[in-house]
């Protein structure tokens, strides 16, 4: 073997060690012959590492809820994550292998979008309950999966004809077994444009006694309904609670309505047709409600789980039980082990500079809300810095841009007729249709989105914590004047398995009393693992429509964690995460009070992408001015 192959062999064994431990890693070292055969396939193979970014954009561009893409042993989805093989080498050329990646991802997206796991209501049976009712559940699952694959392929052919042609080309040289008359009739029924998963289940009854099962299609993957149902159950409770809380806040506002007002759905079109299924409206006491993007996304997600918005979603303040919250409606337990990436968190690679490779799925990050405080921090800060606040307001008001209407937007307040006409022509020609069919009024001159990443580690106790909180108050006052999109997250944690990101303000949150209470509630936590936080916030920024995306870190020291994430290792992983952010179009900047920062920050951020505020008491007055310089 040449040196490059030897290096790959060693890195492969070390990855196995990270995931499975010493003995499997020893076996990986011993399997040199098998590794050499696999290496020969790499000439035509396509890996998930090299295609993940493209596939992420591809899946995000389809529609529905945001999906994560992860590597797994099986190709399947739990309705929030799409697991794909780490490598595909089925075909003799890279293009076909990449097309197969796209086909698998699209097929798993179609399971969610076209309702493989969708129920008519919270009281309806889960898919696994239907399949487990047969004498041989495994056989029923295999039959259902094969038949449902035909239904979803027909859906893809109608919505994505270009991809469907590529998928047919993949199997053009493969011979399929002759189908029995029962199978031909069943496939004919489920391929109809109005067919749903209920039709697949009905045809399963007729096919159960049939002995023939068509061979799996290359993109078919596996079906794990229990995992999808466990994830869905947790999401349904969380999203229904969020919607109820938003309705309660709405009804508490005296300028809107009182608590006796009735909330009802104006329109919910129950169809797989993407142009109809996302049409809805809400009204209170006969008045239409303008919903923020976050609430619109919650409703869109609910229509992926149910045929119609459940009434319990529209009970203000959570007076009713969330859907699927009762004990008898919880999904059946899965007999299989949980996948390596839990729905309660996100897994990210971490750069090991000694290996010159990533540790795969090394860190687990969870988002949690910062605990609010009743401390009158905002009022005290505005009074303490009243002169500076007046000066900031004058300065930042002069920087505001004018409103302009942008065309060809993915969402907006009016229809872009020119784009609609072109889309109609593209559809008739059999091409994929763009979703950018709207116009949007926006401050174009200041098309900026920024996340403030705030160090809340234990080292920020005392004056530093007070200075950070006051800085955020003044920043919010200034950015509110500019109208920039902004979010605030605190970060801390302890070890790679407990990386915590504290939500203080999301992009679609208003700067209201709740956000102010979260800023007041910022308290020192544990350690400072920066790389995983930067990778996660970069993904959040990528999902925001903006010409300029900034990630501004407010910190008091270098990366440090309990499990050895310190010194050169922590610095190099953070530096690599910042390189990834720049490649993704995000501009990182660091504001620090660490007097030793010049020893490591130029290497991490670059000479021009950080600033040192040497005196903590000057931090609140400096941060807003630094932001002004960054964005003008």
N, C-alpha and C positions, 0 to 999 in steps of 0.2 A: 504494500500500500504506500501511496505517496504521503507526504506530510499533512496535506489538507484533509485526506481521508482519515488519518490517524487522529487528527484533532477533532473531527466530527464524531468519531467513535468514542473518544473520551468524554466529550460534551454530552453525547447521548446518554452514556452511563451515569453521568453526574445529574442529568435531568431526572433519570429514573430514581436516583438516590433521593433527590429533593421530594419527589412525589410519593415514593413507596418504601424507601428505607434501604438498609445496607444489603440484605440478602438479594432482593430483586436487582439491585445495582450490580452485585457480584455476578449474577446470572447474565446481565446485559454485557458485562465485560467478557464473559466466557463465550457468548454467542457471536463470535467474530465472523464466522462464515455466513451466518444469516444477515449480519449487518452489512457485509460486503455485497451480498446479493441485493439488498435494499438500496445500497449506494449506487449500484449499476442502474437501478430504475430512475434515479434522480435526474438523469439526463432529460427525461420527458415528464417527470413528475412536477406537480404544482403544489406548493405548501400553503397552509392557511396563514402562516406568518407573512408571506409576500403578497397575499391577496386580501387579507382581513380588512384593510382600509377601503379598498375598492368595494368589497362586498358590504361593508358597513354603510357606505354611501348608497349602494344599490338598494339594500333593504329599506333604508330610511326614506328613499325616494318613492317607494311603492305606496304606502299609506298605512293608517292604523297606528297602534301604540308603538313607541320606540322599543326596538329589540336589541339586545346585546348579542354579540357573536363570540362564541367560545369554542375551544377545541375539546372534543370528546371521543370516546370509543365508538359511540353510536351517533347517527344523524337523527336528531329529534328535537322537539321544542317543548318547553313547559309553559308556553304562551308569553314568556318574558325574555327568555334566552333561546337562541338558536345554536345548538351544538352541531358542529361540523367536523369531519375527519381532519386530522392534522396534516394529512398529505393524500393526494389523489394521483394514482398512476395507472388507472384502468385502461387508458387509450395510449396509442403510440405517438401522440403529439401533444404538446403543451396546450394548444388552443382548445382541443376537445376536453382535456382535463379541467381547464378553467371554466369552460361552458358547463361542465357537470357540477362544479362548485356553485355556479349561478343557478342551475336548475334545482339543486338540493335546497339552496336558500329560499328560492321562490316557492318551492313546493311547501316548505315548512311555514313560510309566511302565509300561504294560501290556507293552510290548516287553521290559522288564527282568523284571517280575514273572511274566509268563506265558511266558518262556523263548524269545523270538525268537533270542537269541544263546547260549542254554544248550546245553551239550554233555553227552553221557551220561557221559563220563569225560575225564581229561586227555589220553588217547591218541586221542580221537575227532577227526574233522575239524572245522575251523572252518566257519562258515556260508559265508564267502567262498570256501573251497576247493570246497564243493559247487556254488556258482553259477559259479565259473570253469571248472568241468569241462565246461560246455556249449560248443558251437561258437560261440554268440553270448552271451557272459557278460552283456552289458548287457541283452539281451532277457530272459534268464533272471532277472536281478535285478528287472526291471520286473514280470514275471509273478509272481515270488515275493512281491514287496512288495504287489501288489494282492490276492493270495490271502491273505497273512498278515494284511492289514488286516481282511478279513472274519472271520478267526478271532479276532483281538483284539477286534473290535467285539462279537462274541458273548460273549466273556469279560467285557467291560465291562457288557453287558446283564444278565448273571447276577449280577455283584458290585455294580454301581452302577446299578440300574434307573432311578433318578431322572435321572442324567446321560444315560443312554442315551435316555430320552424326549426330552431337550433336544437331543441330537445328531440324532435322527430328524427333529425339527422343523426343524432347519437345512437339511435336504435334501428336505423335503416338497414344495417347489415346483420342485425341479430334476428334469429328465427324465433317466432313465438309459437307455442303449442296451440293446436287447434282447440278453439273454445267450444264448450258444450252449448246446446241451444239455450239452456237456462242462464248461462253466463252471458251469452250474447244479448238476451232480452234484458237482463239486469243492468248491464253496461249501457244499453240503449236508454233505459229509464233514468239512470243517474247522470247521464251526460246532457240531459235537457237543461235549458237555460234557467228554469225555475226550480230545479232540483236542490234539495238541501240535505243535511246530514240525516234528517228524519226519513228521507227517501232511501238513503243508503241502509239505514237500520231496517226498513221495511223489506228491501230486497234481500237483506241478510237472512231473513226468516225463510224465504224461498230457496236460498242457495245452501243453507246449512247442511242439507242431506246430500248435496251434489259432491261427488268425489274429486272433481277437478279443481285446481287452483292455478290461475295463470302465474307464470314466473314473475318475480319482482322486477320492476323497472329500475334502471340504474340510480335514479334519484329518490327512490321510495323511502329508504332509510328505515327507522324503527318507529314504533308507536308505544308511548308510555303514558296512557291516559291518567294513571294515578298521580304521576308527577305534575302533569298539567293541572289536575284538579286541586292538588294541594296548593300550588302557586296561585291558582285562581281564587280559591277560598280566602287566602290571606289578602289578596289584592281587593276582592269584593268588599270585605269588611273595612279595609283601609280607605278605599275610594268612596264608599258610601258615607263613611264618617266625615271625610273631608268635605263632601258636598253638603251634608247636613250642617256642618259647622259654618260653611259659607252662607247658607240660607239663613241660619240663626243670626249671623252678623248683619246680614242684609236687613232682616226684619227688625233688628234693634235700632237701626238708624231712623231717627224721627222724621227726617226729610223724605223717607221712603214709606214705610208701612209699619203698622203695629203687629204684635204677636198673633193677633186673631186673623190676620190675612191668610188667604188660601193660596197655596202654591200649586200650580198644575202645569202639565206639559201641554204646549200649544200644538206641536206637531212632531211626531216621531214616525218616520217612514221606515217600515220594516221590510227591507229588501236587500239582497246582495248587490244590487246595482249601486256602485259607489257614488253615483250622482244623486241618489235618493236617500241612501242610508244615513248620511250625515246631516240631513236636514231636520232641524228641530228648533224649538224656541221655548222660552219660559215666560210666564206672566204671573204677576202678583196683583190681586185685586183689579184685574182687567188691564194692568199696565205691563207692556213688554219690558223685559229686563235685558240690559246689555251685559253679556257674560264675559269675564276675562278669559284669556287663552287657557289658563289652568283649568277652569271649570268646563270649558268646551272640550278639552282633552279628556276630562273625567267622564263626560257624557259619551264621548266617542268610544272610550274604553268600555263603558258599560254596554254599549251596543255590540261590542265584540263578544261579550260574555252572555248576553241575553237577547231574545228577540225584540224586547221592548224595555224601556227604562222602568225598573221596578218601582212601585209606589213608595217603598221605604226609602229610596234615595231622596225623595222630595219631602221628607218630614224634617222640618227645621229643628236643629238642635239635638238630633238623634233621639227623638221621643220613642221611635220604634226600634226593634232589633234590626241590625244590619242584615242584608240578605245572606243566607247561609250561616248565620251566627248560631242557630240552634243546634243542639247536639246531634239530632237525627239528620241534619242536612249537611254535616261535614262529609267531605269525600272519603271513600274507603281508603284504608291504609295501604300503602304500596308494599308488596312483599320484597321489593328490591331496595338496595341501599340508595341513599340520597346521592345525587350527582355531586361532583367535587365542588361546584360553585353554587352556593346557596342563594335562594331568591331574596334573602334578607340582606345581602351585601353584594359587592362587586369585587371580583378577583383581578389583580393586575400583576404583570411581570415586574421584576426588579433587576436592574443592571448590576452584574457582578464584574467589576473591572479586572479582577484577577483571572477570571475565566475568559473575559472578553465576550461574554454571552449573557443572555437574560436567564434568570431563574424563573421558570414558567409558573404562572398563577401563584406567585409567592405571597402576595399581600391580600388581605381581606379588608375592604373598607366599607363602613356603614355610615349612612347619613342619619343624624338624629337632630331634633329641634333643640336649640339652645333654651335652657330653662329661663322663663321670663322673671323679671324682678320688678317690684313696685317702687324701687328707689327712684326718686325724681332726678335722674341723671341728666336728661335732656334739658329740663328747665334750668338746672344748676349750671350746666355747661354754657348755655346760651347767655345766661346772666354774667357768668365769669368772663366770657370772651365777647361781650356785647359790642365793643368797638371793632374787634376783628370780624365779627359776623356782619356788621354793616358794610365794612370794606369788601368782604368777600362777595356780598350780594351785589354791590355796584360793579365789581370786577367781572363776575360771572354772568350778570345780566347783559353785559356788553358782548359776550362771546356767543350768545344764543343765535342759532341759525334760523332761517325762514322755512316755512312749510312748503313742501313740494310733493306733487303726486307722482309716485313711481308706478311704472307699468310692469306687467308680467311678474306679479308677486304670487307666492303660493297661497296667501290668504290676504284679506283686505276688506275695505268698506264699500267697494263697488266692483262691478264686472268690467274686465278689459275686453271690449267687443272685438278689437282687432285680434287679440290672442284667441278668443273663442272661435272666430271664423277660421283661423289657421288650424286650430285643433280639430275642428269639424272636417276640414279637408284632409288632415293627416289620418283621422279615423277612417274616412272612406277609402283612403289609399291603403289601409291595412297596417299603418305604422303606429308605434306607441305614441300616446298622446301626453303632452306636457300638462302638469297640474298647475302651472303658473298662469292662471286665468283671471287674476284680480288686479285692481289698482289699490294703492295704499297711500294715504297722506302721511308724510313723515318729514322730520327735520333732516333734510339730506346733508346739509352742510356739517352737521355733527352726527354722522352715522356711526356711533361708537357704542360698543358693549364692553363692560369692564366687570371683572370679579375681583373683589378685595379679599385676599386670602390672609387671614389674621392668625398669628401664632398665639395659641392659648395654652401653651405648655406651662409646666410648673414654675419655670424660671421667670415668668412674667408677673409674679406676685408683687403686691404693693404698688409703688409709684408707676411701674411700667403698665400694669393692668389699668390703672386710672387714666394714664396718658393715651393708651390704645382706645379706650372707650370714648374719651373726649374727642380724639381724632376722628373717630367714626361718626360722631354726632355732627361735627363741622363738615366732614366730607359729604354726608347725606344732605345737609342744608345746601351745599354748593352744587352737587350733582343734580339735585331736584330742580334747581334754577335752570341748569343746562338742558334738562330733558334727556340726558343720556340713559341708556339701558344699563342697570347695574345690579349686582348681587353681592352679598356679603356672607362669607363662610369662615368659621373658626376651625382650626385643625389641631389635633393632638392624638393621643392614643398610647398604647403600651404593647410592644412587640408587633410583629408582622400580621398576626391574626386578629388584632384589635386596633385597627386604624380607624379613627373616628373623625367625622366631618360634621361640624355643628352648623345647622341651618339658622342663619340670623335673618337674612332677607334673600328670597329668590327673585329671579328676574321679573316675574309677574306679580310679586307682592307689592302693594302700595306701602309708602313710608308712613305707616299709621301707628296707632298706640301699641299694637302688638309687636311690631318691629322695634319700636323704641324701647319696649320692655325687655326684648331679647338683647338689645345692645347693653342695656343696664344690667342684664343678668350674666354678662360675660365674666367668667371666673377662671383662674388658672386650673389646668387639668394635669396632664401627665408629661409625655415626651414629645419629640419633634421629628416625626418621620415625614420628610417633605416630598420625596419622589412620587409616592402613590397618590398623594393629594394633588400634586401638579398634573398627573396623568388624568385623574378623574375630572378636575375642573377644566382641563383642556377639552375634554369631551363635551362638557356642559356648554362651553363657549362655542364649540363647533356647531351646536344645534341652534344657535342664535343668528338671525339674519342681521348682519352688520358689516360695514365696510372695514372698520377697524376693531380688532378684538384685543383687549388688554387683560393681563393677569398681574395684578399688583400685590406683592407680598409685603406684609408688615410683620417684622420679626425682630427678635432680640439676640439671636445667636445662630450658630451653625447647626446642621442636622444632627440629631442625637436620639437614640432609642435604647431601650433596656437590653435588647437581645444582640448587641454588637453593631448596631447601625450607627456608627460614629466614625470620626476620623476620615481617612481617605475613602473608605467604603461608602459612607453616607454622602460625602461631597460628590463622589463620582456618579452615584445613582441620581442624585438631584441634578447634576449637570446634564446627564443623559436625558432625564425627563424634560428639562428645559429645551434641549435640542429637538426633542420630539414635538414640543409645543410650537417652536418656531416653524418646523416643517409643516405643521397643521395650520399655519397662518395666525398664530397667537403670539403677541408681543409681551414677553415677561419683563417685569421690573421689580426691584426689591428696595424697600425702605427699611433700614436697619438702625438700631442704636448700639450695636456691638462695636466697641472701639477696635476690636481685633479683626473687623470685617475685611479690611484690605488684604489680609493674609489668604482669604479663600473666596470671597465674593467675585473678584475679577475673573477667576477661573470658572466659577459656576455661571455667572450671569453675563460676563463680558464687562470691559472697562466702562462702557457708557450706559449700562443698564442697571445701575444701582446707585443709591445715595446714602450717605451716612449722616444721621442727625446725632451729634455727639452729646447733646444734653437732653435728657428725657423730658424735662419740663417745657422744652421748645417744640416737641413733637406735634401737639395739636395744631399749632400755628403754621407748621411747615408742610404737613401732609397735603392740605388743600392746594397750596401753592405749587407743590410738586406735581399734583394731578393736573393743574392748569397748564403747566409747561409740557407735560406729556401729551396733552390732547390738542395743542394749538401749534 
